[in-house]
Every structure is written in C-alpha cells, then in structure tokens.
Amino acid sequence: MVIQDMPLYKSEHPDFGEMEFQIPAGFVDSSWHNDSCPSWFDEQSWLKLWIDYADPDKRESPGPRFALQQYNSDHEFVDELLRSDDFDEVLCAVMKLREA
C-alpha cells in the first residue's frame, strides 16, 4: 500500500480545510506554518499566490482572500500585484503576467 504525502499546505496549516481551487501549473506549494495562510510560488514568473482561509474569522488580517505578489530572483518581495476575493481574477492576472 502506497501512502500519499500530505500536501504541504495541509501539514503547515492543518485547520485550513480542503483546497477548492485548481492552482495554476508551475506553482509549487511553499506554505510555511509561520505565515498566516498557505502560499504557492512560481520560480519561472517569480509570482507568489497566497490563499487565505475561507472563513474570514480565521484570517489574521481582514481583507480579500487572495493575494498575488511579485518577487525577484533573490526571493525578495518586490510588489503586491493583486488582492481579490475572485479567484478567476487571480487566474487572469497570472496568465497576463506570464504573457508579458
């Protein structure tokens, strides 16, 4: 019997719940327990996608559930590109940024 590895976001944020979104190809789970919510990173485009808890009462800070940020090749934060409660808006932004 083969035991599947638990996704990183589940081990780092066990109370997050099930992922109801399809993370874009190229993004790797970069979640860490000291962060306020799970995250995924794409080293090709240097984008980081944060997905906060569905329940606003579980969020560390008020505001939209999704954030898309730009990093540089040294993995240093550069800019916040988008905050939204609409995951489709995030997906569109990722596609546009990858095309640029």
ZADO-1210 file (C-alpha; in nm, 4 decimals, padded with zeros to 6 digits):
<atoms>
<atom x="00.0000" y="00.0000" z="00.0000" code="MET" pos="1"/>
<atom x="00.1382" y="00.3425" z="-00.1010" code="VAL" pos="2"/>
<atom x="00.0707" y="00.6331" z="00.1333" code="ILE" pos="3"/>
<atom x="00.0347" y="00.9678" z="-00.0407" code="GLN" pos="4"/>
<atom x="00.2339" y="01.2553" z="00.1044" code="ASP" pos="5"/>
<atom x="00.0157" y="01.5164" z="00.2659" code="MET" pos="6"/>
<atom x="00.0157" y="01.8455" z="00.0741" code="PRO" pos="7"/>
<atom x="00.2444" y="02.0968" z="00.2422" code="LEU" pos="8"/>
<atom x="-00.0375" y="02.3471" z="00.2992" code="TYR" pos="9"/>
<atom x="-00.2282" y="02.0831" z="00.4990" code="LYS" pos="10"/>
<atom x="00.0658" y="01.9983" z="00.7235" code="SER" pos="11"/>
<atom x="00.1646" y="02.3637" z="00.7756" code="GLU" pos="12"/>
<atom x="-00.1943" y="02.4920" z="00.8163" code="HIS" pos="13"/>
<atom x="-00.3934" y="02.1875" z="00.9363" code="PRO" pos="14"/>
<atom x="-00.7109" y="02.3869" z="01.0028" code="ASP" pos="15"/>
<atom x="-00.7181" y="02.5382" z="00.6505" code="PHE" pos="16"/>
<atom x="-00.9585" y="02.2776" z="00.5127" code="GLY" pos="17"/>
<atom x="-00.9780" y="02.1331" z="00.1635" code="GLU" pos="18"/>
<atom x="-00.8441" y="02.3207" z="-00.1363" code="MET" pos="19"/>
<atom x="-01.1351" y="02.4092" z="-00.3613" code="GLU" pos="20"/>
<atom x="-00.9233" y="02.5776" z="-00.6291" code="PHE" pos="21"/>
<atom x="-00.7031" y="02.4449" z="-00.9072" code="GLN" pos="22"/>
<atom x="-00.3633" y="02.6061" z="-00.8532" code="ILE" pos="23"/>
<atom x="-00.2105" y="02.7184" z="-01.1871" code="PRO" pos="24"/>
<atom x="00.0557" y="02.4959" z="-01.3403" code="ALA" pos="25"/>
<atom x="00.4085" y="02.5914" z="-01.2404" code="GLY" pos="26"/>
<atom x="00.3170" y="02.6961" z="-00.8863" code="PHE" pos="27"/>
<atom x="00.4657" y="02.4839" z="-00.6085" code="VAL" pos="28"/>
<atom x="00.3259" y="02.4704" z="-00.2571" code="ASP" pos="29"/>
<atom x="00.5507" y="02.6980" z="-00.0476" code="SER" pos="30"/>
<atom x="00.3341" y="02.7073" z="00.2642" code="SER" pos="31"/>
<atom x="00.5052" y="02.7588" z="00.5976" code="TRP" pos="32"/>
<atom x="00.3484" y="02.7391" z="00.9420" code="HIS" pos="33"/>
<atom x="00.4788" y="03.0827" z="01.0481" code="ASN" pos="34"/>
<atom x="00.2900" y="03.2505" z="00.7616" code="ASP" pos="35"/>
<atom x="-00.0705" y="03.3498" z="00.8201" code="SER" pos="36"/>
<atom x="-00.2013" y="03.1334" z="00.5347" code="CYS" pos="37"/>
<atom x="-00.0889" y="02.8878" z="00.2641" code="PRO" pos="38"/>
<atom x="00.1070" y="03.0050" z="-00.0404" code="SER" pos="39"/>
<atom x="00.2302" y="02.8787" z="-00.3778" code="TRP" pos="40"/>
<atom x="00.5378" y="03.0041" z="-00.5659" code="PHE" pos="41"/>
<atom x="00.6294" y="03.0009" z="-00.9363" code="ASP" pos="42"/>
<atom x="01.0041" y="03.0397" z="-00.9957" code="GLU" pos="43"/>
<atom x="00.9555" y="03.0956" z="-01.3706" code="GLN" pos="44"/>
<atom x="00.7485" y="03.4114" z="-01.3261" code="SER" pos="45"/>
<atom x="00.8601" y="03.4920" z="-00.9684" code="TRP" pos="46"/>
<atom x="00.4976" y="03.5099" z="-00.8545" code="LEU" pos="47"/>
<atom x="00.3644" y="03.4083" z="-00.5161" code="LYS" pos="48"/>
<atom x="-00.0014" y="03.3274" z="-00.4667" code="LEU" pos="49"/>
<atom x="-00.1477" y="03.3489" z="-00.1179" code="TRP" pos="50"/>
<atom x="-00.4823" y="03.1867" z="-00.0405" code="ILE" pos="51"/>
<atom x="-00.6286" y="03.2865" z="00.2928" code="ASP" pos="52"/>
<atom x="-00.8862" y="03.0957" z="00.4951" code="TYR" pos="53"/>
<atom x="-01.2394" y="03.0768" z="00.3515" code="ALA" pos="54"/>
<atom x="-01.3787" y="03.1771" z="00.6902" code="ASP" pos="55"/>
<atom x="-01.2934" y="03.5467" z="00.7433" code="PRO" pos="56"/>
<atom x="-01.2921" y="03.4869" z="01.1215" code="ASP" pos="57"/>
<atom x="-00.9885" y="03.2582" z="01.0791" code="LYS" pos="58"/>
<atom x="-00.7881" y="03.5178" z="00.8861" code="ARG" pos="59"/>
<atom x="-00.5097" y="03.7034" z="01.0617" code="GLU" pos="60"/>
<atom x="-00.5975" y="04.0264" z="00.8788" code="SER" pos="61"/>
<atom x="-00.9233" y="04.1471" z="00.7269" code="PRO" pos="62"/>
<atom x="-00.9430" y="04.1829" z="00.3528" code="GLY" pos="63"/>
<atom x="-00.9641" y="03.9810" z="00.0334" code="PRO" pos="64"/>
<atom x="-00.8893" y="03.6108" z="00.0371" code="ARG" pos="65"/>
<atom x="-00.6344" y="03.6028" z="-00.2468" code="PHE" pos="66"/>
<atom x="-00.3122" y="03.7944" z="-00.2986" code="ALA" pos="67"/>
<atom x="-00.0667" y="03.7798" z="-00.5868" code="LEU" pos="68"/>
<atom x="00.2823" y="03.9152" z="-00.5254" code="GLN" pos="69"/>
<atom x="00.5965" y="03.9657" z="-00.7341" code="GLN" pos="70"/>
<atom x="00.9383" y="03.8561" z="-00.6067" code="TYR" pos="71"/>
<atom x="01.2877" y="03.8904" z="-00.7521" code="ASN" pos="72"/>
<atom x="01.5455" y="03.6208" z="-00.8273" code="SER" pos="73"/>
<atom x="01.6772" y="03.6515" z="-00.4705" code="ASP" pos="74"/>
<atom x="01.3275" y="03.5594" z="-00.3441" code="HIS" pos="75"/>
<atom x="01.2799" y="03.9101" z="-00.2063" code="GLU" pos="76"/>
<atom x="00.9364" y="04.0720" z="-00.2124" code="PHE" pos="77"/>
<atom x="00.9022" y="04.3362" z="-00.4872" code="VAL" pos="78"/>
<atom x="00.5344" y="04.4341" z="-00.5129" code="ASP" pos="79"/>
<atom x="00.1813" y="04.3279" z="-00.4409" code="GLU" pos="80"/>
<atom x="00.0101" y="04.2935" z="-00.7772" code="LEU" pos="81"/>
<atom x="-00.3446" y="04.2000" z="-00.6818" code="LEU" pos="82"/>
<atom x="-00.5789" y="04.1434" z="-00.3887" code="ARG" pos="83"/>
<atom x="-00.9166" y="03.9942" z="-00.4644" code="SER" pos="84"/>
<atom x="-01.1953" y="03.7685" z="-00.3439" code="ASP" pos="85"/>
<atom x="-01.2391" y="03.6433" z="-00.7026" code="ASP" pos="86"/>
<atom x="-01.0092" y="03.3506" z="-00.7890" code="PHE" pos="87"/>
<atom x="-01.0869" y="03.3863" z="-01.1603" code="ASP" pos="88"/>
<atom x="-00.9462" y="03.7401" z="-01.1443" code="GLU" pos="89"/>
<atom x="-00.6270" y="03.5967" z="-00.9956" code="VAL" pos="90"/>
<atom x="-00.6019" y="03.3357" z="-01.2725" code="LEU" pos="91"/>
<atom x="-00.6458" y="03.6043" z="-01.5402" code="CYS" pos="92"/>
<atom x="-00.3741" y="03.8168" z="-01.3786" code="ALA" pos="93"/>
<atom x="-00.1351" y="03.5187" z="-01.3711" code="VAL" pos="94"/>
<atom x="-00.1954" y="03.4499" z="-01.7413" code="MET" pos="95"/>
<atom x="-00.1416" y="03.8162" z="-01.8370" code="LYS" pos="96"/>
<atom x="00.1762" y="03.8423" z="-01.6309" code="LEU" pos="97"/>
<atom x="00.3172" y="03.5259" z="-01.7852" code="ARG" pos="98"/>
<atom x="00.2462" y="03.6594" z="-02.1346" code="GLU" pos="99"/>
<atom x="00.4274" y="03.9882" z="-02.0662" code="ALA" pos="100"/>
</atoms>
